[in-house]
Amino acid sequence: MNFSPAGLTLRGEILDRRKLNFNPDLPLNDPKRQTTNFLGALYHKPTGSRILYGALDEWGLSARIRNPWIRSPPYAENHKPLIADLKTAAASAKNDEAYLYLSSPQINILPNVKMRGFITAQTEIEEFKGSVAGGMDFSLPNKTGVLLETFYTAATLPKTKNSSWFTFPPPLPEREFKLYAAGLLFHNQFISASSDLAVSETFAWGTDMYGSIGISLTPPLPFAAKNRPLSISFTADGAGERFTFRDGLGHGAGFRSAGKIEWKGKRTSLFRVNTVLRGQGIGEYFNRSSSGFYYRFPARKRLDDSVFRFTRISFTADRNAVNLQKINDKFTGHIGISLNLQKLRIKSPFGVNFSGSITTLTAEENSPFPYPVPNDSWNFNSAGINFEFIWSPLFLQFKTGLGYTNEVKKEAENEEKWDFSVSSAARFKNGRLSLKAASPDFPEKWNFTVSWRLEKK
């Protein structure tokens, strides 16, 4: 419902997910695997201010310090402002929360300089775990901006379940936890720079820090000064051993550095080369890496009636050398193809995707090289190949997939597995309906899924 002219929007959601059993000896619905969320929100469109209730998605500083090790490297161009909104998928692990975000309109403080301020307050409903945040966003001439954010939360953490002093972390009592954080972003037409700094204070555990820095350059080129197709990005972040993250857990010390180069070509083509390195801490050798390249081919020209065209190609190489006696290397490739059959009076093109992966195991005595390199001790562990076929005529979409995996088990015998899936979906003005049948272990196991989403605007 829209309220005018106040610029207010009221929103309500009901999200429900449940596991259905078709075995007559079992109940139709498994109560342990069902989730129902009731959510509501009130928005003020001119300023973006909002009041939220329910399971939330978060962006910005509060999300980046929840657990950065499961997130992408903190590149400056991916630095999002602090804000939250209602989830759009049923979430069993998220508790209901109340959230308030108040933002001022843009205010002229100097000629050609505008500023807006914002504050937030957030807490869980069942157990008070409050947090507050605030910041200022400045708009300067020549498409220049500065964003400053601060964040604070406090909670009482429960006892740890570990029973031995030699575990990490050791047994700890209920303890008070505080977290202070600040974030900074500067950006203009040629450079973006970002940084986060967080300090945690935890009773009976200690005080430690997390920090990140990111720089992205988009230099002008003589032959493409206006478009600036080239971008170069670097970032690094690290956390101390006793830093307690936003979720109240200690996800361990670590240091990560990453870099990427992107070239945006004609007709939305894109070429990217990237690498990520991670170690146990600052000064420690890197024992994990993920590197690769990606190329998206130029879009089809309007008068191009060729039948066969590549759409994208990618390759990644990963290494996990946390355990020196079981170093895992993985190589993954992907090729996308488009088939145009207009000569057969089929207007919508067919999409064909091929992907494959190989994993190997090796062992080393000393600090290993951070990237996968061939050596005499390489042992085959598993390999897989997948095929996907997509056709999207009008408002419909049909998709089928077939995969094969060969994996070495403990008995030194290879286990072969096939997986198969077929699905169809229809998009309407007020929602989407999809049907899917998938066999993760063809033909022994099958999963059937019906999903729908209804919207009325």
Stockholm file with secondary structure:
# STOCKHOLM 1.0

chainA/1-457         MNFSPAGLTLRGEILDRRKLNFNPDLPLNDPKRQTTNFLGALYHKPTGSRILYGALDEWGLSARIRNPWIRSPPYAENHKPLIADLKTAAASAKNDEAYLYLSSPQINILPNVKMRGFITAQTEIEEFKGSVAGGMDFSLPNKTGVLLETFYTAATLPKTKNSSWFTFPPPLPEREFKLYAAGLLFHNQFISASSDLAVSETFAWGTDMYGSIGISLTPPLPFAAKNRPLSISFTADGAGERFTFRDGLGHGAGFRSAGKIEWKGKRTSLFRVNTVLRGQGIGEYFNRSSSGFYYRFPARKRLDDSVFRFTRISFTADRNAVNLQKINDKFTGHIGISLNLQKLRIKSPFGVNFSGSITTLTAEENSPFPYPVPNDSWNFNSAGINFEFIWSPLFLQFKTGLGYTNEVKKEAENEEKWDFSVSSAARFKNGRLSLKAASPDFPEKWNFTVSWRLEKK
#=GR chainA/1-457 SS CEETTTTEEEEEEEEEEEEECCCTTSCSEEEEEEEEEEEEEEEETTTTEEEEEESEEEESHHHHTTCGGGSCCCCGGGCCCSEEEECSSCCSSCCCEEEEEEECCCEEEETTEEEEEEEEEEEESSSCCCEEEEEEEEEETTTEEEEEEEEEEEEEECCCCCCCTTSSSCCCCSEEEEEEEEEEEEECSSEEEEEEEEEEEETTTEEEEEEEEEEEECCCBTTBTTTCCEEEEEEEEEECTTCCCTTSCCCCCEEEEEEEEEEECGGGCEEEEEEEEEESSTTSCEEEEEEEEEEECCCCCTTCCCSEEEEEEEEEEEEECSSTTSEEEEEEEEEEEEECCGGGTCCSCEEEEEEEEEEEEECCSSCCCSSCCCCTTCEEEEEEEEEEEEECCTTEEEEEEEEEEEEECTTSCEEEEEEEEEEEEEEETTEEEEEEEEEEETTTEEEEEEEEEECCC
#=GC SS_cons         CEETTTTEEEEEEEEEEEEECCCTTSCSEEEEEEEEEEEEEEEETTTTEEEEEESEEEESHHHHTTCGGGSCCCCGGGCCCSEEEECSSCCSSCCCEEEEEEECCCEEEETTEEEEEEEEEEEESSSCCCEEEEEEEEEETTTEEEEEEEEEEEEEECCCCCCCTTSSSCCCCSEEEEEEEEEEEEECSSEEEEEEEEEEEETTTEEEEEEEEEEEECCCBTTBTTTCCEEEEEEEEEECTTCCCTTSCCCCCEEEEEEEEEEECGGGCEEEEEEEEEESSTTSCEEEEEEEEEEECCCCCTTCCCSEEEEEEEEEEEEECSSTTSEEEEEEEEEEEEECCGGGTCCSCEEEEEEEEEEEEECCSSCCCSSCCCCTTCEEEEEEEEEEEEECCTTEEEEEEEEEEEEECTTSCEEEEEEEEEEEEEEETTEEEEEEEEEEETTTEEEEEEEEEECCC
//
